[in-house]
């Protein structure tokens, strides 16, 4: 009985240490997977946003043609698929909503530029949230204020 009383605390410490090590290992594994996903998402988001950086940097007709060529390229389609697979649900929904608006505008010839800008800002907000700023207080227009000089007049 004395031997059992002497061994129980030691066994409890060993078992407790093993359980603690397993839990810590699992938490670190999940954290590493989450960080890897964040890096992968960031790359997918940048690939999707790249043509728009060009668009906002130069609004000349020639640049618009380059942007349109990029957006209709197989590489951009691949980036779009990657976004659908890796992006957060909210980012994918915002991206799809923006594109559905664009497709309908092409079909009807009715382009609501204010709505497109709002949808573009909503996409940027969702990307921001997906990358860790979940409690952002910025609005769609705030995301575009530095990109469009007369946005307040336009909206």
Helices and strands as residue ranges (DSSP letters): H 2-57, H 61-71, H 74-86, H 89-108, H 113-130, H 140-144, H 151-154
